[in-house]
């Protein structure tokens, strides 16, 4: 019984529910009080103990019904030939010397012919445990685990008997062979159904995690349309993870060190007993990011995911400015706030992405129209390849940006081996950057934003 609960908690964790060890202990205590007799009561009680959010409660309800369920066998096997529904006497006598194999074949044939749902379910659960079905991770493993279950049930002995019958060219032997094939098919179907349910419990979330990790580590310019849809969910999860991580860091670090002098003064009315504890607090800037994005054709795909990241972090980074340029720099914060993200990106690419790329002109526009947005607590985040079509890169303005800002972080989609080649000016900008790094995947974007937010914790 404890193993069933432990495996269920593992299924919840695999699916993304944050079940802590203390909550697992509470669930064991709940089970000891309630037991398995009242299904709905157990489901509601575990929901209270193990699920903390609406999403986790929905997840619990779905997995509970899948995990603590027994499907009714989907196929009824006609009774065997003979008056008592068992094997004909001639067939039994031929297997008297088969030993354990004959016993396994008889047991499996009897199971298939029993039409007893509970008996079939118990047999499948035992075979599933012996085959390690709960370790399934991918749907393609279904046939493998189903076969292992059948072997645990003794299907090899039944198959050997089937081959013996097929070699005998009598009507009785052929009828018996058909009965054995029907029994094997029925048990196989039940095994596959059991494996499919276990995949939904233990494997579906693991498969999704694997696919998400694969997409997050794939170069953004190599993503297909199907990958793009998945990436939206991946970016949302990454942004949520960053928001939780940095809000927790600030909450812990904001306690500071004990201020003894102010604590004694605050508790003078209590004869010095420290009822009110005062901590020294170090002022920390709230995150402020100004993103400057090159939306020319070679970089546009990366910009989409960077802006998606930043606006998913809107609660963590309340002070956020977004600019886009190819030739001229434009403030695109308005479209991103008032339009759907896809509509805003289409607008940005169409309205801003035309013309030859000119980093120098973009810096001039920044100084003339939006210079006041950069101050001592601003992180200037630049996403671009630094290719400026041999125009003046205006290093003087970029140096001023570095002096005014808290940090300057440049993310370049091109690999370092191409930096400085052709019309690339990125190596000339590098001395003024706090960080210059290659950014090719969504995981690279997450790491860069993590470092930026860490500077404010």
Buried (B, 14 or more C-beta within 10 A) or exposed (E): EEEEBEBBBBBBBBBEBEBEEEBBEBBBEBBEEBEEEEEEEBBBBBBEBBBBEEEBBEBBBEBBEBBBEBBEBEBEBEEBBEEEEBBBEEBEEBBEEBEEBBEBBBBBBBBBBBBEEEEBBEBBBEBBBEBEBBEBBEBEBBEBBBBBBBBBBBBBBBBBBBEBBBEEEEEEBEBBBEBBBBBBEBBBBBBBBBBBBBBBBBBBBBBBBEEBEEBBEBEBEEBEEEBBEBBBEBBEBBBBEBBEBBBEBBEEEEEEEEBEEBBEEBBEEEEEEEEEEBEEEEEEBEBBBBBBBBBBEBBBBBBBBBBBBBBBBEEBBEEBBBBBBBBEBBBBBEBBEEBEBEEBBEBBBEBBBEEEBBBBBBBBBBBEEBEEBBEEBBBBBBBBBBBBBEBBBBBEBBEBBBEBBBBBBBBBBBEEEBBEEEEBBBEBBBEBBBBBBBBBBBBBBBBBBBBBBEBBB
